[in-house]
Amino acid sequence: MEKEGVDKTKAGCVGGVAKTDAPSDSPGRRLQRQVMQKLNEACEGSTGQAIASKLQKTGHMVQTTMEWMRTIPTRDCDILMTFPGSTGDHTLMWLLSRLRSRMPALGVHVRYLPHLKVWGFYMTATYDNLLRYAEEMGLKKTVKAEFGGGKKHFLCEEKESFDGVEDETTFFSSQERQSIIKYMLDNLRAVAGDKLKRYVFFEGQPIIPKCLSKGMIKQILPLHRSEDLEKLKRTWVHAFFKPQPLDYIREYFGVKIAMYCAWLGYYTWALIFPAFFGLVMWFWAGSDEKRDGIVFHVFAMFNVIWATLYLEGWKRRSAVHAYKWGTLDMPSSLLQEPRPLFKGSLTSSEVICRPEITYPSWKRNLFYCFVSVPVVAMCLLVVFCSMLACFELQEVVNQGEDVSAVTRFVPKILLSLVVMVMDEVYKRIAIWLNDKENYRLQSTYENHLIIKLVLFQFVNSFLSLFYIGFYLQDMNRLEEQLAALLITRQVVGNIKEALVPYLWGKGRLFKMARSKMKEQASGEAPESTVTLTEGSTEEENNESSTSDKADSLAEDEEETENGTEEAEEEIIDESPDAVKHGKGFTQAEVESCMQPYMDTFEDYLEMFIQFGYVVLFSPAFPCAAMCALMNNVIEIRSDAFKLCTSQRPFGQRVENIGMWQDVMELMGMLAVIVNCALLVMSGQMQHMFPGLSTTQLIIMAVVVEHAVIALKFILSYAIPDIPEWVEKEMAKVEFKRRQAHKKLEFLRRQNSIIAEDKSSPDKSQGKEKSKTSSKGQSTQSTEQKKEQKGKQDKSKTSGHSERKESGVSISAMPEKQQKVD
């Protein structure tokens, strides 16, 4: 029995490490035994046994590696800050001392991530500090119904009027907690004389963004919450034909991402109309030129009107979402905080009455005119030359003999790939130019970056179509090129956005797990997590192979903390994140290996180009809207998968989709001009009206174009941007809030009066006693005055009678007697 137990233990081990987590009778183990048995039966001899042995070892390695890839949750941590592996103790202690001394509301713990071989700061904050900074950053929360309802800026003085403030665990969502802590980090500012390595900070400069941009901090990421993430996967990623849970997306990822998801869903729903109408037009069109002309005219006008109605409808829908999510009335740009990486000199602000960083606009304008514009023009010239080279290659292929249809399609695919490569190169150039232009607000920075990217993308994506449609005037070639560009971008875009980042992150984890498994197989001791907290001793931190560095860091920390103020309240994680002798990575290590989700730029830009393909040249290819619809149904779920498998982004509050609404309206206006020009250049109008001359056809096209533009303006003016019921609800909530405020002020005055009466009962009793005593004294004084007056009257009457009797005059009386009388 003892030998049998030893054999069973060896069977479940690889390299002497027991796989205690996997049950011996699991379905995977049974399938593995069956496969190995079949392979052993099939393979006979020494060669077969060698192959079976190799396969068995490979299976054990893969299974053990998968066990290493299990995630152990990280507790008591909202934001993780990691550093490069070469970061020295001085940099860690410099940042730690300033975080704890200048931002005591932030709880910071230093831990070593052994599998990544980097140091990390685990950051969180207490509930009271979150409330205080939520007021400072202007976070909006729901007000109780008895106080008017709706959403308003949180105030600590009025916290009793906010719904759910009593529950510390649910009042702030995990996304709101992380946004508040991020706000605290961004407000860690330098004082005069701060210097780290060779970088000198000027007074008032944000420290953390500067260190992040210079590579002294590797990354700052908010951690996922596993329960909420599983719910999102169940209701969003896997629910293919169900509506998107927009409210839950907003609660977990923030308003900006939720607004993008709402816009993508509305755009996909709106594509149903041109998709099916275009499909009908495509089937109805035939060899008859007159019928083709009718299809071209009708579908072109339909697309233009559809684009106008779709954009106006989205304005109303975005206003509804902004009202529900409390971002309909964003603060003025003059009251917004500057961008963390905004550079300049300190001057006194006339708005906020304190020193603020400013940058002269003439410097920005000079850089824009003499650097940005020439660089962008050079990039556009390179795009044009690349397009001409691809067209020349296409001509060479077309002129060749015995060339297959697949070979003829290669230059079109090559042009699509060149366009995508140029997109990536120019994006880096545009970001560099935008950083050098140094804009104050994050919204202004994003708007100018959108303008640069849209300008280049428009030329890069549509220049070849304009060349074919207006210079070559070949509608069949235009249809082929449009189909190639649209389908290639959609397929490659989905693979690049969702699949590549996921496989990249999993590959890093698999590689890390395999290396750790080999270390354990060779008998090396695994490294465990080193946790450094305030007051920790050398014995407590001496737990791993990194103990020497941990001890030196702990000593430096104690020396630094002697000269700084300790945090008011610090949350200490009693249990370490990593299991010292088990398998698995901590949540912090796993999410550090994930691909970061940069922003919604790529997603909006992709849909903007697709929208241009649909409205600009779709009369030449009526099935373009159907292709876009099919892509977007997959795009919604691929974006959900990308967000749920990438690093969690910080939540941002926005009122609408911003500049993207303007550029799409500009695209809709351009669609009117392009479609009317195509009617003339394609010859469809000549087939419809053969009796008209070229001049008359051009005049007719211009008249139609102006009429459609006028119709667009009429529709834009007639459809209000904000629905009437939203305006009424806003007014109703404001009225209820004012009434509740008056009632609250009255109750406060009453409570203050009652509190004063209860707090000073002796004072009131003393007042009553003083009143009674003063009344008694006044009564006594009046009685005394009456007695004195009576005595004086008696003395007067008696003296008068005596004087009469004696016959002595008053003048003859002594001086004292005269005074008495």
C-alpha positions in Angstrom: 0.0 0.0 0.0 2.8 2.3 0.8 4.5 1.7 -2.5 1.2 2.1 -4.3 0.8 5.5 -2.7 4.3 6.5 -3.7 3.6 5.5 -7.3 0.4 7.5 -7.4 2.2 10.5 -6.1 4.9 10.2 -8.7 2.3 9.8 -11.4 0.8 13.1 -10.5 4.1 15.0 -10.3 6.4 16.7 -12.8 9.9 17.3 -11.6 9.1 16.5 -8.1 6.3 19.1 -7.7 2.9 17.5 -6.8 -0.1 18.8 -8.6 -2.3 19.0 -5.5 -4.9 21.3 -7.0 -6.1 19.0 -9.8 -8.3 16.0 -8.7 -7.1 12.6 -9.8 -10.4 11.6 -11.3 -11.1 14.8 -13.3 -12.4 14.4 -16.9 -9.1 15.9 -18.2 -7.1 13.2 -16.4 -9.4 10.4 -17.7 -9.1 11.7 -21.3 -5.3 12.0 -20.9 -5.1 8.4 -19.7 -7.3 7.2 -22.5 -5.2 9.0 -25.1 -1.9 7.8 -23.7 -3.3 4.2 -23.6 -4.4 4.4 -27.2 -1.0 5.8 -28.2 0.9 3.1 -26.3 -1.2 0.5 -28.1 -0.6 2.1 -31.5 3.1 2.6 -31.0 5.2 -0.6 -30.5 8.9 -0.9 -30.1 11.5 1.6 -28.8 10.4 4.3 -31.3 6.8 4.2 -30.2 7.7 4.2 -26.5 9.9 7.2 -27.0 7.2 9.1 -28.9 4.6 8.2 -26.1 7.1 9.3 -23.5 7.6 12.7 -25.2 3.9 13.2 -25.6 3.3 12.4 -21.9 6.0 14.8 -20.8 4.5 17.5 -23.1 1.1 16.9 -21.7 2.3 17.1 -18.1 4.2 20.4 -18.9 1.2 22.0 -20.6 -1.1 21.0 -17.7 1.3 22.2 -15.1 1.8 25.5 -17.0 -2.0 26.0 -17.1 -2.1 25.5 -13.3 0.5 28.2 -13.0 -1.6 30.5 -15.0 -4.4 30.5 -12.4 -5.1 34.0 -10.9 -4.9 34.7 -7.2 -7.1 37.8 -6.4 -5.3 40.9 -5.0 -7.2 42.4 -2.1 -7.1 45.9 -0.6 -5.7 47.5 -3.7 -7.4 49.8 -6.2 -4.5 51.0 -8.3 -1.2 49.3 -8.9 2.0 51.3 -9.8 4.9 49.3 -11.1 8.5 50.3 -11.8 11.1 49.1 -14.3 13.3 46.2 -13.1 16.4 48.4 -13.0 14.8 50.9 -10.6 17.0 51.7 -7.6 16.0 52.1 -4.0 16.6 55.8 -4.1 13.8 56.3 -6.7 11.4 54.1 -4.8 12.0 55.9 -1.5 11.9 59.3 -3.0 8.4 58.7 -4.4 7.2 56.8 -1.4 8.2 59.6 1.0 6.5 62.2 -1.0 3.3 60.2 -1.4 3.1 59.6 2.3 4.0 63.1 3.4 2.2 65.2 0.8 -0.8 62.9 0.2 -1.5 61.3 3.6 -5.0 60.4 2.5 -3.5 57.7 0.2 -2.7 54.3 1.6 0.5 53.0 -0.1 2.2 49.6 0.4 5.4 48.5 -1.2 5.5 44.9 -2.5 7.8 42.9 -4.6 6.3 41.0 -7.6 8.7 38.0 -7.8 7.4 36.5 -11.1 7.8 39.9 -12.9 10.9 40.8 -10.8 9.7 44.4 -10.3 8.6 46.5 -7.3 5.0 47.8 -7.0 3.1 50.3 -5.0 -0.4 49.0 -4.0 -2.6 52.0 -3.4 -6.0 52.5 -1.8 -7.9 55.0 0.4 -10.3 55.0 3.2 -14.0 55.9 2.8 -13.7 59.3 4.5 -10.9 60.3 2.3 -12.8 59.2 -0.8 -15.7 61.3 0.2 -13.5 64.4 0.7 -11.7 64.1 -2.7 -15.0 63.2 -4.4 -16.2 66.7 -3.5 -12.9 68.2 -4.6 -13.0 66.6 -8.1 -16.7 67.4 -8.6 -18.1 63.9 -8.7 -21.9 63.7 -9.3 -24.0 61.4 -7.2 -27.7 60.6 -7.0 -29.7 62.7 -4.5 -32.5 61.1 -2.4 -36.1 61.6 -3.6 -37.0 63.7 -0.5 -34.3 66.1 -1.4 -35.3 66.6 -5.0 -33.8 63.5 -6.8 -31.5 63.6 -9.8 -27.8 64.0 -9.7 -25.7 66.8 -8.3 -22.1 67.4 -7.3 -21.2 65.7 -4.0 -20.8 67.8 -0.9 -19.5 66.5 2.4 -21.7 69.0 4.3 -24.8 67.6 2.6 -23.8 64.0 2.4 -27.0 62.9 4.3 -29.0 64.0 1.2 -27.3 61.6 -1.1 -28.7 58.2 -1.8 -26.7 55.2 -0.4 -24.0 57.3 1.4 -24.5 55.2 4.5 -23.2 52.0 2.8 -19.4 52.4 2.4 -19.1 49.3 0.1 -21.6 50.4 -2.6 -21.8 54.2 -2.5 -18.7 54.4 -4.8 -18.3 51.9 -7.6 -14.9 50.4 -8.2 -14.4 52.7 -11.2 -15.3 55.8 -9.1 -12.9 54.7 -6.4 -10.1 54.4 -8.9 -10.9 57.7 -10.5 -10.7 59.5 -7.2 -7.4 57.8 -6.3 -6.0 58.7 -9.8 -7.1 62.3 -9.1 -5.1 62.2 -5.8 -2.1 60.9 -7.6 -2.3 63.6 -10.3 -2.5 66.3 -7.6 0.8 65.2 -6.0 2.8 68.3 -6.9 6.4 69.3 -6.5 7.8 72.0 -4.3 10.8 74.2 -4.9 14.0 72.1 -4.9 12.5 68.7 -5.7 14.9 66.7 -7.9 15.0 63.0 -8.9 18.1 61.8 -10.6 18.8 64.4 -13.3 15.2 65.6 -13.6 14.4 68.9 -11.7 10.8 69.6 -10.9 9.5 73.2 -10.9 7.1 74.3 -8.2 3.5 73.1 -8.7 4.4 70.5 -11.4 2.6 67.1 -11.1 5.2 64.5 -10.1 3.5 61.2 -11.1 2.8 62.1 -14.8 6.3 63.5 -15.2 7.9 60.3 -13.8 5.6 58.2 -16.0 6.5 60.1 -19.2 10.3 59.8 -18.4 10.1 56.0 -17.8 10.8 56.1 -14.1 7.4 54.6 -13.5 6.6 51.7 -15.8 2.8 51.8 -15.6 -0.2 52.8 -13.5 -3.2 50.5 -13.9 -6.5 50.1 -12.0 -7.2 46.5 -11.1 -10.2 44.6 -12.4 -12.9 43.4 -10.0 -13.4 39.8 -10.8 -17.1 39.6 -9.8 -18.1 42.6 -11.9 -15.9 41.4 -14.8 -17.6 38.0 -14.9 -21.0 39.6 -15.0 -19.9 41.8 -17.9 -18.6 38.8 -19.8 -21.8 37.0 -19.2 -24.2 39.9 -20.2 -22.0 41.6 -22.8 -19.3 39.4 -24.4 -21.2 36.2 -24.6 -24.7 37.6 -25.1 -24.3 37.9 -28.8 -27.9 38.9 -29.8 -28.9 40.9 -26.7 -28.7 44.7 -26.1 -25.5 46.1 -24.5 -25.8 46.7 -20.7 -24.9 50.3 -21.1 -25.6 51.3 -17.5 -23.3 48.6 -16.2 -20.6 49.4 -18.7 -20.8 53.0 -17.5 -20.5 51.9 -13.9 -17.5 49.7 -14.6 -15.6 51.5 -17.3 -16.8 55.1 -17.1 -18.9 57.4 -19.2 -16.5 57.8 -22.0 -16.4 54.1 -23.0 -20.1 53.7 -22.3 -20.8 56.6 -24.6 -18.7 55.0 -27.4 -20.5 51.7 -26.9 -23.9 53.5 -27.0 -22.9 55.3 -30.2 -21.6 52.1 -31.9 -24.9 50.4 -31.0 -27.0 53.2 -32.4 -24.8 53.4 -35.6 -25.2 49.7 -36.1 -29.0 49.9 -35.6 -29.1 52.8 -38.1 -27.1 50.8 -40.7 -30.0 48.4 -41.1 -31.9 50.8 -43.3 -29.2 51.5 -46.0 -28.0 47.9 -45.8 -31.3 46.3 -46.8 -32.3 49.1 -49.1 -28.9 48.8 -50.8 -29.3 45.1 -51.1 -32.6 45.5 -52.8 -31.2 48.1 -55.2 -28.2 45.9 -56.0 -30.5 42.9 -56.9 -32.9 45.2 -58.9 -30.1 46.8 -60.9 -29.4 45.0 -64.2 -28.0 45.4 -67.6 -30.4 48.2 -68.4 -28.4 51.5 -68.2 -31.6 53.5 -67.4 -32.4 51.2 -64.5 -28.8 51.5 -63.3 -29.1 55.3 -63.5 -32.3 55.2 -61.4 -30.6 53.0 -58.8 -27.6 55.2 -58.7 -29.6 58.4 -58.2 -32.1 57.0 -55.7 -29.5 55.3 -53.5 -27.2 58.4 -53.5 -30.0 60.7 -52.3 -31.2 58.1 -49.8 -27.7 57.8 -48.3 -27.4 61.6 -47.9 -30.8 62.0 -46.2 -30.1 58.9 -44.1 -26.8 60.2 -42.8 -28.5 63.5 -41.8 -31.3 61.8 -39.9 -28.8 59.4 -38.2 -26.5 62.1 -37.0 -29.4 64.2 -35.7 -31.0 61.2 -34.0 -27.7 60.4 -32.3 -27.5 64.0 -30.8 -30.8 63.4 -29.1 -29.9 59.9 -27.9 -26.5 61.2 -26.5 -28.4 63.9 -24.6 -30.5 61.3 -23.0 -27.5 59.2 -22.0 -25.7 62.3 -20.7 -28.7 63.3 -18.6 -29.0 59.8 -17.1 -25.3 59.6 -16.3 -25.0 63.1 -14.9 -22.7 64.7 -17.5 -25.1 66.9 -19.5 -23.8 70.1 -17.9 -20.0 69.8 -17.8 -18.0 72.6 -16.1 -16.5 75.5 -18.1 -13.1 74.9 -19.6 -11.6 77.8 -17.6 -12.5 75.9 -14.4 -11.0 72.5 -15.5 -7.7 71.4 -14.2 -4.7 71.6 -16.7 -3.5 68.4 -18.4 -0.9 66.6 -16.2 1.8 66.8 -18.9 1.0 70.5 -19.7 4.3 72.5 -19.5 4.8 76.2 -19.0 5.6 78.9 -16.4 3.8 79.7 -13.2 1.6 82.9 -13.3 -1.2 84.1 -11.2 -4.6 83.1 -12.5 -7.4 85.7 -12.6 -10.1 82.9 -12.5 -9.0 80.8 -9.6 -6.9 83.4 -7.8 -3.8 81.2 -7.4 -0.6 80.4 -9.3 -1.2 78.3 -12.4 0.9 77.0 -15.3 0.6 79.0 -18.5 2.1 78.7 -21.9 2.1 81.5 -24.5 -0.1 80.8 -27.5 2.4 82.4 -29.9 4.9 79.6 -29.3 2.3 77.0 -30.0 1.3 78.8 -33.2 4.9 79.1 -34.4 5.4 75.4 -33.9 2.1 74.6 -35.6 2.9 76.7 -38.7 6.5 75.9 -39.2 6.7 72.3 -37.9 3.3 70.6 -37.7 1.9 71.7 -41.1 5.1 70.9 -43.1 5.4 67.4 -41.5 1.8 66.6 -42.1 2.1 67.8 -45.7 5.2 65.6 -46.2 3.3 62.6 -44.8 0.4 63.2 -47.2 2.9 63.4 -50.1 4.3 60.0 -49.2 0.8 58.6 -49.1 0.1 60.0 -52.6 3.4 58.5 -54.0 2.6 55.1 -52.4 -0.8 55.1 -54.0 0.6 55.9 -57.5 3.1 53.1 -57.1 0.4 50.6 -56.3 -1.7 51.9 -59.3 1.3 51.5 -61.6 1.7 47.9 -60.3 -1.9 47.3 -61.0 -1.5 48.5 -64.6 1.5 46.2 -65.1 -0.5 43.3 -63.8 -3.6 44.1 -66.0 -1.4 44.3 -69.1 0.1 40.9 -68.6 -1.0 37.9 -70.4 -2.3 34.7 -68.8 -2.7 36.4 -65.4 -5.2 34.8 -63.0 -8.0 36.6 -61.3 -6.3 36.2 -57.9 -3.1 37.8 -59.2 -5.0 40.7 -60.6 -6.5 41.3 -57.1 -3.0 41.3 -55.4 -2.2 45.0 -56.0 -5.6 46.1 -54.5 -4.8 44.1 -51.3 -1.3 45.4 -51.3 -2.7 49.0 -51.4 -5.0 48.2 -48.5 -2.0 46.9 -46.4 0.1 49.9 -47.3 -2.7 52.1 -46.1 -2.9 50.3 -42.8 0.9 50.5 -42.3 0.9 54.2 -43.1 -1.8 54.7 -40.5 0.3 53.3 -37.7 3.4 55.3 -38.7 1.5 58.6 -39.0 -0.3 58.0 -35.7 3.0 58.1 -33.8 4.0 61.2 -35.7 0.7 62.9 -34.9 1.0 62.1 -31.2 4.5 63.5 -31.1 3.4 66.7 -32.9 0.5 67.1 -30.5 2.7 66.7 -27.4 5.0 69.4 -28.7 2.1 71.8 -29.3 1.5 71.6 -25.6 -2.3 72.1 -25.1 -3.6 73.0 -21.6 -6.7 70.9 -21.4 -7.1 67.2 -22.1 -10.2 67.8 -24.3 -8.3 70.4 -26.4 -5.4 68.0 -26.8 -7.7 65.2 -28.0 -9.6 67.5 -30.4 -6.4 68.6 -32.2 -5.1 65.0 -32.3 -8.5 63.9 -33.8 -8.1 66.6 -36.5 -4.6 65.4 -37.4 -5.6 61.8 -37.5 -8.8 62.4 -39.4 -7.0 64.5 -42.0 -4.4 61.9 -42.7 -6.8 59.0 -42.6 -9.2 60.7 -45.0 -6.4 61.2 -47.5 -4.9 57.8 -46.9 -8.2 55.9 -47.1 -10.1 57.8 -49.8 -7.4 59.2 -52.1 -7.3 56.1 -54.3 -11.1 56.1 -54.6 -11.2 59.8 -55.6 -8.5 59.0 -58.2 -10.4 56.1 -59.7 -13.8 57.8 -59.6 -12.9 61.3 -60.8 -9.7 60.9 -62.8 -10.0 57.4 -64.3 -13.9 57.6 -64.2 -14.0 53.8 -64.0 -17.1 52.8 -61.9 -16.4 49.0 -62.1 -12.9 49.5 -60.8 -14.2 51.9 -58.2 -16.6 49.2 -57.0 -13.7 46.6 -56.8 -11.4 49.0 -55.0 -14.1 50.0 -52.5 -14.9 46.4 -51.7 -11.2 45.5 -51.3 -10.5 48.4 -48.9 -13.7 47.9 -46.8 -13.4 44.1 -46.4 -9.6 44.1 -45.8 -9.7 46.8 -43.2 -12.5 45.1 -41.3 -10.9 41.7 -41.2 -7.4 42.9 -40.4 -8.8 45.5 -37.9 -10.7 42.9 -35.9 -7.8 40.6 -35.7 -5.4 43.4 -34.7 -7.7 44.9 -32.1 -9.0 41.9 -30.2 -7.1 38.7 -31.1 -3.5 39.9 -31.2 -3.6 41.7 -27.7 -5.2 38.7 -26.1 -2.7 36.2 -27.5 0.1 38.6 -26.6 -0.9 38.7 -23.0 -1.5 34.9 -22.8 1.8 34.3 -24.4 3.6 36.3 -21.8 1.8 34.5 -19.0 2.5 31.1 -20.6 6.2 31.9 -21.0 6.5 33.1 -17.4 4.7 30.0 -16.1 6.9 27.7 -18.1 10.1 29.3 -16.8 8.8 29.1 -13.2 7.9 25.5 -13.7 11.4 24.7 -15.0 12.9 26.5 -11.9 10.8 24.3 -9.6 11.7 21.2 -11.6 15.4 22.0 -11.2 15.0 22.3 -7.5 15.4 26.1 -7.2 13.4 27.8 -4.4 10.6 29.9 -5.6 10.6 33.6 -4.8 7.7 34.9 -2.7 6.2 38.2 -2.3 8.0 40.8 -0.2 5.6 43.1 1.7 7.0 46.2 3.2 4.8 48.2 5.6 5.5 51.0 8.1 7.3 49.7 11.1 8.3 46.4 9.6 11.4 44.8 10.9 14.3 43.0 9.2 13.0 39.6 10.4 9.5 40.2 8.9 10.9 41.1 5.5 13.6 38.4 5.3 11.3 35.8 3.5 12.7 35.3 0.0 15.7 35.4 -2.2 15.2 39.2 -2.6 15.6 39.7 1.2 18.8 41.8 0.9 17.1 44.4 -1.3 14.0 44.2 0.9 16.0 44.8 4.0 17.8 47.8 2.6 14.5 49.3 1.3 12.9 48.7 4.7 15.8 50.5 6.4 15.5 53.4 4.0 11.8 53.5 4.5 12.1 53.8 8.3 14.7 56.6 7.9 12.5 58.4 5.5 9.4 58.0 7.6 11.1 59.5 10.6 11.1 62.9 8.8 7.6 62.7 7.3 4.1 62.6 8.6 2.5 59.2 8.8 -0.8 58.5 7.1 -3.9 59.0 9.2 -5.3 55.6 8.5 -3.5 52.9 6.5 -5.1 49.7 5.3 -2.8 46.8 5.7 -3.3 43.5 3.8 -2.8 40.8 6.3 -2.4 38.0 3.8 0.1 38.2 1.0 -1.1 38.1 -2.6 1.1 35.2 -3.7 0.9 31.7 -2.3 4.5 31.1 -1.2 4.7 27.4 -2.0 1.8 26.9 -4.4 1.2 27.6 -8.1 -0.4 30.6 -9.6 0.2 34.3 -10.3 -1.3 37.2 -8.4 -4.0 39.3 -10.0 -1.5 42.2 -10.1 1.1 40.1 -12.0 -1.5 38.8 -14.5 -3.0 42.3 -15.3 0.5 43.7 -15.6 1.1 41.3 -18.5 -2.1 42.3 -20.2 -2.1 44.7 -23.2 -3.2 48.2 -22.1 -6.4 49.7 -23.6 -5.1 53.0 -24.8 -8.3 55.0 -25.6 -11.3 55.1 -27.9 -9.3 56.9 -30.7 -8.7 53.7 -32.7 -12.3 52.6 -32.4 -13.8 55.9 -33.4 -11.3 56.3 -36.2 -12.1 52.9 -37.6 -15.9 53.6 -37.6 -15.3 57.1 -39.1 -13.5 55.5 -42.1 -16.3 53.0 -42.4 -18.9 55.7 -42.3 -17.1 57.4 -45.1 -17.1 54.3 -47.3 -20.8 54.0 -46.7 -21.9 57.5 -47.5 -19.3 58.7 -50.0 -19.0 56.0 -52.7 -21.7 53.5 -51.7 -23.8 54.2 -54.9 -21.0 52.5 -56.8 -21.1 49.6 -54.3 -24.6 49.4 -52.8 -23.7 46.4 -50.6 -21.2 48.5 -48.6 -23.7 49.2 -45.9 -24.5 45.5 -45.6 -20.8 44.7 -45.2 -20.5 47.4 -42.6 -23.6 46.1 -40.7 -22.2 42.6 -40.6 -18.8 43.9 -39.4 -20.4 46.0 -36.7 -22.4 43.2 -35.2 -19.1 41.4 -34.7 -17.3 44.7 -33.7 -19.6 45.2 -30.7 -18.6 41.9 -29.2 -15.0 42.1 -30.2 -14.7 45.5 -28.5 -16.4 44.0 -25.4 -13.9 41.1 -25.5 -11.0 43.5 -25.9 -12.0 45.6 -23.0 -12.6 42.6 -20.7 -9.3 41.0 -21.5 -7.1 44.1 -21.5 -5.9 46.2 -18.7 -8.7 48.2 -17.1 -8.7 51.8 -18.3 -9.5 54.7 -15.9 -13.0 56.1 -16.2 -13.6 59.5 -17.7 -16.7 61.7 -17.8 -17.8 63.2 -21.1 -20.9 65.0 -22.3 -21.0 63.5 -25.8 -18.6 62.0 -28.4 -17.0 65.4 -28.8 -15.1 66.2 -31.9 -16.2 63.0 -33.6 -19.7 64.3 -34.0 -18.4 67.4 -35.9 -16.1 65.4 -38.2 -19.0 63.0 -39.1 -21.3 65.9 -39.8 -18.5 67.3 -42.1 -18.3 63.9 -43.7 -22.1 64.0 -44.3 -21.8 67.4 -45.9 -19.0 66.2 -48.1 -21.1 63.2 -49.1 -23.6 65.5 -50.7 -20.9 67.1 -52.9 -19.2 63.8 -53.8 -22.4 62.0 -54.7 -23.7 64.8 -56.9 -20.3 65.0 -58.6 -20.4 61.2 -59.2 -23.8 61.5 -60.9 -22.2 63.7 -63.6 -18.8 62.0 -63.8 -20.1 58.5 -64.0 -22.4 59.3 -66.9 -25.5 58.1 -65.1 -27.2 61.6 -65.4 -26.5 61.5 -69.2 -28.4 58.2 -69.4 -31.3 59.6 -67.4 -31.5 62.9 -69.4 -30.0 62.3 -72.8 -31.3 65.5 -74.3 -29.3 67.8 -71.9 -25.9 69.2 -72.8 -22.8 68.9 -70.5 -23.2 72.4 -69.2 -26.9 71.9 -68.4 -26.1 68.6 -66.6 -23.5 70.4 -64.4 -25.9 73.1 -63.6 -28.6 70.5 -62.7 -26.1 68.7 -60.4 -25.2 72.0 -58.7 -28.9 72.8 -58.1 -29.5 69.3 -56.7 -26.5 69.6 -54.5 -27.6 73.0 -53.1 -31.2 71.7 -52.6 -29.9 68.7 -50.6 -27.6 70.9 -48.5 -30.6 73.2 -47.8 -32.7 70.1 -46.8 -29.9 69.0 -44.4 -29.9 72.4 -42.7 -33.7 72.4 -42.4 -33.7 69.0 -40.8 -30.9 70.0 -38.4 -32.8 73.1 -37.4 -36.1 71.3 -37.1 -34.9 68.4 -34.9 -33.9 69.7 -31.5 -30.7 68.4 -30.0 -32.2 67.7 -26.6 -35.5 66.0 -26.3 -38.3 68.0 -24.8 -39.0 65.5 -22.0 -35.4 65.7 -20.9 -35.6 69.5 -20.6 -38.8 69.1 -18.6 -37.3 66.5 -16.3 -34.3 68.8 -15.7 -36.6 71.7 -14.9 -38.7 69.5 -12.7 -35.7 68.1 -10.8 -34.3 71.7 -10.3 -37.7 72.9 -8.9 -37.9 70.0 -6.5 -34.3 70.5 -5.4 -35.0 74.2 -4.7 -38.0 73.3 -2.6 -36.1 70.6 -0.8 -33.3 73.1 -0.2 -35.7 75.6 1.4 -37.2 72.9 3.6 -33.7 71.7 4.5 -32.6 75.2 5.5 -35.7 75.6 7.6 -35.1 72.3 9.4 -31.5 73.2 10.0 -32.5 76.5 11.6 -35.0 74.7 13.8 -32.4 72.0 14.8 -29.8 74.7 15.5 -32.3 76.5 17.8 -33.2 73.3 19.6 -29.6 72.3 19.9 -28.7 75.6 21.4 -31.5 75.3 24.0 -30.5 71.8 24.9 -26.8 72.6 25.1 -27.2 75.5 27.5 -30.0 74.8 30.0 -28.1 76.5 32.9 -27.7 79.6 30.9 -31.5 79.9 30.5 -32.1 79.2 34.1 -29.5 81.9 35.0 -31.3 84.3 32.7 -34.6 83.6 34.5 -33.0 84.0 37.9 -31.5 87.3 36.8 -34.9 88.4 35.5 -36.7 87.6 38.8 -33.9 89.2 40.9 -34.0 92.3 38.7 -37.8 92.4 39.1 -37.5 92.1 42.9 -34.8 94.7 43.0 -36.9 97.1 40.9 -39.9 96.4 43.2 -37.9 97.1 46.3 -36.4 100.3 44.8 -39.9 101.6 43.9 -41.1 100.9 47.4 -38.1 102.7 48.9 -38.7 105.6 46.6 -42.3 105.8 47.7 -41.3 105.7 51.4 -38.7 108.4 50.9 -41.2 110.5 49.0 -43.7 110.1 51.8 -41.2 111.1 54.4 -40.2 114.1 52.4 -43.9 115.1 52.1 -44.4 114.8 55.8 -41.3 116.8 56.6 -42.4 119.5 54.1 -45.9 119.8 55.7 -44.5 119.7 59.2 -41.8 122.3 58.4 -44.3 124.5 56.7 -46.6 124.5 59.6 -43.8 125.1 62.1 -42.6 128.0 59.9 -46.0 129.4 59.9 -46.4 129.2 63.6 -43.0 130.6 64.4 -43.2 133.2 61.7 -39.7 132.7 60.6 -39.0 133.2 56.9 -37.2 130.6 54.7 -34.4 133.0 53.8 -33.6 133.2 57.5 -33.2 129.4 57.8 -29.8 127.8 57.8 -28.2 126.7 54.4 -28.4 123.0 55.2 -32.1 123.3 55.9 -32.7 125.0 52.6 -31.0 122.2 50.7 -33.1 119.6 52.5 -36.3 121.5 51.7 
